[in-house]
Amino acid sequence: MAAPGLRRDVPFARFYAWAVDGKDGELTLTELARHAGRGPNAMALARRHGIIDGRVVVEYARAVGRSPLEALAESLDMDELRAAPTPSGAELLSQVPYGVLLEEVAARMGGAPRSTALSDSGTSVGRWVDALGEMAGVRIAELAEAVGMEYEAFKSKRWRGTFMPTELLAVARAAGGSVHVGLVAQEWLTWAEAGLPPRGREGALEAWPSPEMFTWLEGAASELRRAERRSNN
């Protein structure tokens, strides 16, 4: 179960207050729904229940040209999101696709230079959580306990990629990581929307000593095989 105060949904009233801030006149539920790509009935239902899906908040902000990061920070009352992110090298590397890592290995062994460009999205929230665990010297079960979640529920969210922003923040706090990388890894935000350094991953990859890279890839062999099977299906 979640720790007290670990809010899962966005309070509708806070989101609506953020949405109308700076607007002239009233913002109707129909307008709100249209920009968010939802039906008006869904928005009316969200107002009635007092909560709204956090994904809708992000989609609305993108549609109207406002900051999704600020939308989440205000709607969830998460001031930590406004702080300048300072991710570790391990967190940055956790969001480099396996294919890019293998290209980097080949290039360092005398092959063709790496050609794959990194996208503006994340790779895996599970890899981010694992990187934090390694940084903090704790196991997944210990992270789950620190966050206040049942181990199986935490493991499922790590595997399926279903953490809420508040849960990602709790994980980052427990392991001393950057919630911004977690938000990108979970695909709540893009790299640019999270305010992360545009070439941070490239810099971390280029600075990664070859022996450490080869050792890490050797340990990740089973995950690489699973990733290959998924891509071939």
N, C-alpha and C positions, 0 to 999 in steps of 0.2 A: 504494500500500500504506500501511497505517497506521503511524504512528510507534511506536517501542518503548514499551510500557507503555500504549498507547491501548486499554484493555480494552473489548471489544464486548459481552460477556455478563456477567451477574452471577454471581459465585462462589456456588454453592448453599450452601456451609457458612456463609458470612457472612450470607446472607439468612436461613437457618434459625436462626442464633444470634440475629439481630434479632427474628425472629418469636416465639421462645420466651421472650425476655427479659421478665421480669415475670409470666409465666404460671405458674400452679400445675399441676404435673404435666407429662407429656410431651405434645407436639403431634405427632399422627400425620400421616403423609403424606396419609391420607384426609381429615382435617380441613383440612389445608393446601390440598389440591386443591379441596375443596368451597368454601372461602371465596374462592379465586382463580378459581372458575368453570372449573376444569379437571378432567379425569378423573384418578383415582388412578394409572393407568399412566403418564400423562404426567409426574406428579410423581416417580414412582419412576425414570423414565428420566432426569429432570433430576438427581436425586441420584446416579445411577450415572455420569453423564457429568461431574458436578461443576459444571455451569453451568445457569443458568435464564434464560429470557427476561426482560429488564428490565420489559416490560409486565406480566408476571405479578406482579412485585413491587409495582408501583403498584396493580394491581387488588386484590391481597390486602390491602394497607394500607387502601384505601378500604372494602373489605368489613367489616373489623374495627374501623373507626373510628379508625385511627391515621394519622399524617402520611405521605403518599406521599413528600414531600420528604425526611423523615428516613429513610424506608426506602431511598431511593436513596443518600442520603449515607452511611449505614452499610454497606449492601450493596456499594457500589462504592468505599468508603473515600475519599469525596470531601468533605473537610471544607469546601471552598469553598462548598458548597451551604448550609452553616449560617450563612454570613456574611449580614449585612443587604444585600439587593440595592439597588443605586443605578443604575437604568437611565437612559440619556440620553434626551433628548426625541426624537431621531431613532429610537431603538429603540422607544419607546412608539408613535410615529406609524406605524411599520412594521406594527403590529398593529391598525391601524384599517382596517376594510373599505373598499374603494373606494366602495361605495354610500353609506357614512356621510360620506366625504370629499366626495362630490358633493352630498349634502344640505347639508353645511356651506357649500360654495361658493354654492349657491342661496340659503341663508339670508343670507349676507353680501351678496348682490347684491339683496336686498330681497324674497326669496321667503319661504315659510313657514319657521318655525323648524325646526331639525333634530328629527325625531321618533324616529329609530331609536336604541334603547338598545344599548350595546355589551355583547356577551355575555361570559361568564367564560372563554371559550376564546381561542385564538390565531387568527391570520389566515393567515400564510404564513411558513415558515422561510426561503424564498427571499428574501422582502422583508427579513427580519431580517439575513440575511447581506449583502445588498446595502447596507443601511443601515450596517452595520459597515464595509464596504469604503469607503463614501463618507466615514465619520467618520475612518478611519485613512489615507485617501488611497491605498488600494491596490486593485489589480484582483483579480478572482476567482482568477486563476492564482497571484498572489502569496500570497493567503490560503491556497490549497491547499498551496503549497510550505511556508508557515510552519507549517501543521498537520501536514505530513509525509504528505500524501495525493497520489496521482496526480491530475492535473488533471481528467481525464474522470470518474474516480470521484467526486471532490468535486462536479463540476458535476451529475452524476447525482443525488447525494444532495440537493443544493440544490434540484433540480427536482422530485424525487419526494418529498422530505421524509422521508428515512430515516436521518438522523444518530442515532447513539447518544449518551447523555448525556455520555460521556467525550469524544466528538468535538465536541459542542456546547461543552464546556468549553474544549477546545483552540482552537476558533474564537474564543470570547470572549476568551481570553487573548491570542491573536495580534493581535486588533483592538481590545482595550481595551473590550470590551462586557460586558454582564451575562448570564451563562449562564442566569439565571432566566427572562429574556425568551425565550431560545432554547428552553428546556424547554416554555414555554407555546406558542411559535410552532410547535414540533414536535408539540404535543398530547400531550406526556408528562404535563404537569400543567395544572391550571386556573390562572387568574390568582390566585385566593385561595390555592390549595395552594402556589403558589410564593412566597407572602408579599409579592407586589407591591402597590403602592398601589392601592386599589380604584378610585380616580378619576384615576389617573395619566394614562391615555390621554386622558380628557376634558380634563384640565388642559393637556396638551401640545397638543391640538387647538385649544383656545380661545386659547392663547398663540401659535399659529403665525401670523405676519404674513401677511396676504392675498397680497401680491406673491410671497412665497416659495412659498405654497401653490399659486398659479396656475402659477408656473414649474415646480414639481415635477409637477403634474398634466399639464402640456403634455408634459413629458418622458416621462411614464408612459402616454401615449395608446395605444401599441401593446399594452401589458400590459392596459390597460382593455378594449380591444377583444377580446383573448383571453379575459378574464374574462367578458365579456358573452356570447361564443359558448359558453363552457362552461356558463353558467347557463341558456342557452336550449336546450341539448341534453338 
